[in-house]
Amino acid sequence: MLTSIVSIMRKGNDSTVWHVVSFKTLIGALVITTVLLTIQAFAGTIVLDNIHDTYNTSPYISMFEDPTSQLSAQDIIKNDLLKKFQDNTSKGINKGYSNSSWWFYFSVHNRSSHTHWLVDLSFPTMDYFEFYNVNEKGITCIAKEGDIFPFGHRKIALNNFILPLTLGYNEKAQYLIRVKTTSEVIIPLQIRTYTSLLENSIKEYGGLWFYFGIMMAMFLYNLFLLITLRDISYLYYILYVLFSALSNISFNGIAYQFFWPDSPWFHSVSIVFLGNLAIISFMLFTRNFLMTRNFLHWYDTLLKIFIALIVPVIIAIPLAPLSFSIICLNTEVIVATLLAFIACVIAVKNKYKPAYFYLASMIAVFLGVSLISLRNFGILPDVFITRYGFHLGTSIDVILLSIALGYRYNLIKDENEKLVILKNEIEIARTIYNSIVQTNIPELTNVAIETILMPTEVIGGDIAEIHSINEDTVGIFIADISGHGIPAAIGAAMVKMACAHASQYDEFPDKYLLSIENTLSRRIGNQFVTAIYAVVDTKEMTVATSNAGHYAIVLCKVDGSIVQLRPKGGAIGFYPNAFFAVARENIGKGDRIVLFTDGIVELRNTKGELFGEDRFIDIIREYNGKSIKALKNEILAAAYRWIYPHKKFNDDFTLVIVDIV
């Protein structure tokens, strides 16, 4: 395979993706054939078979530097420059920062039954590259990609650059890549099957979102502590966590995909902009946490000077070449790490106990910074540990720093004060949560209702709202906010307020959920909400429901038959829903309607087995005809029997049972 990446000055003056150069003469065809045969003599060929589903191209790639950035794919072939390509001798391909254009060549022989393959260039900050197929007929430009284009320009909407390839059985193909980028020239290129790409993407996205989840959990938790304790160290800490997380997910292409997909320019500068803000907040936190002004005044002044020098770098980001800003950022990271480490050593020498926690966190972040910096400057290859070492280091860093903040606080306050503050915080949280949890069921005719609302912690993220629309109609809303504890409770409070705003649509399930989504849109951060709203009309004898990515409503008829109602609708908070579908079903006296959250069906026993929706429905069917309280008690008892000897659910659990009487 041959991929090529052209020189471009971040203006995007040519958006054409497909371009075929045909040779009109027999001489031209003979020349290109001769060149291809020659290059195959010294460059290995990747043989695709039915055994492997992923192939690393690095050992098979040869490369060529074009300092002028003027050569085209036609120039490479016509001038027989393929002979000057040098085989890659390292584990990965990393040329560091370079103003040159780089050409890469490799060939493929498909001996497998798969005809559809994918090229995975897993370096999201690549500015621009071109991918060419070279054969006896000429040169075909397969794609022009890079982060200078809007995210929607990509053939496959993933954070990495994915290009489809079609190769017939026993077909051979040669490819050229031309790369021109202001970021590091790193080529982690792999050929995958669709299955391999799916599995790898699930793992990568899962890992990145898990990382981001850790960072946001630390942010929210310490934001709550900042509000409670009003210690400025927490402010600097949460700013450091926030900017570090955003900078890292921008580096991995996640932010470009989900947050600003139509802003290539902002994406190109977001890493350096957010990274510089992270360094400033980190250094401010270091000064305040280690109290450097108390131990060594002149060193504290040095830290302030360093922070001040970062400000003009940030101001210059829109004006200076991006490569300059990137190199400045990498240099700042190294200097900031060293300065913070020295400040920590000074604090340890002065027997400042919180500095020991800080020292442990600095070791983690120092290793992460060293790995990514050595990779960025082309000293180390691009492998898993050098690519994600900084993520691991910062994750450990923020966790240890959070612990250090807590330890520092414990030194400031005596034990009794800590207990009182902690108790007050819990009571405040409990009061807020209890104020949004419905404990009294309104007096209703023609229906009997029983509920269970069990948070896994003192406060939770489930919510139930039952209200009388008129004397014959009742509206029932349940929701599950992602997460647990305080973040989930905050989300539940927001949902509660959204319900109050949606009350004008309480007769229309679809409009009710749509109103809640419009209220919460872009206001719940990384959380999401699954929900059901059902309207039970005992005059018309119908139940109507809309669903936002939640489990189905279970309707148990008087004859024991089960109907599950789950109209189309996505979870609130992922992507905007254009509409929510409505499902209707006739009901009769003796029928039973059950609404629930995932706290029971996703329970796991000691063997790791799920309680499951089928087992839950079997209980409902078994207790058909028995009292509503009997069913409620059996569901709860069955859940506890399932998790025995444990006595606590691993997720919030809400249950609403409605009998038509």
Secondary structure, DSSP 8 states (H G I E B T S, - for coil): -EEE-----SS-------EEEE--SHHHHHHHHHHHHHHHHHS-EEEE-SS-SEEE-GGG-EEEEETTS---HHHHHHTTGGGG-EE--SSS-B--S-SSEEEEEEEEEE-SS--EEEEEE--TT--EEEEEEEETTEEEEEEEE-TTS-GGGSSS-SSSEEEEEE--TT-EEEEEEEEE-SS--B--EEEE-HHHHHHHHHHHHHHHHHHHHHHHHHHHHHHHHHHHH--HHHHHHHHHHHHHHHHHHHHTTHHHHHT-TT-HHHHHHHHHHHHHHHHHHHHHHHHHHHTHHHH-HHHHHHHHHHHHHHHHHHHTTTTS-HHHHHHHHHHHHHHHHHHHHHHHHHHHHTT-THHHHHHHHHHHHHHHHHHHHHHHTTSS---HHHHHHHHHHHHHHHHHHHHHHHHHHHHHS-HHHHHHHHHHHHHHHHHHHHHHS--S----SSEEEEEEEE-SSSS-SEEEEEEEEETTEEEEEEEEESS-HHHHHHHHHHHHHHHHHHGGGTT-HHHHHHHHHHHHTTTSTT--EEEEEEEEETTTTEEEEEEES---EEEE-TTS-EEEE--S---BTTS--S----EEEE--TT-EEEEE-HHHHT-B-TT--B--HHHHHHHHHHTTTS-HHHHHHHHHHHHHHHHTT--S-SS-EEEEEEEE-
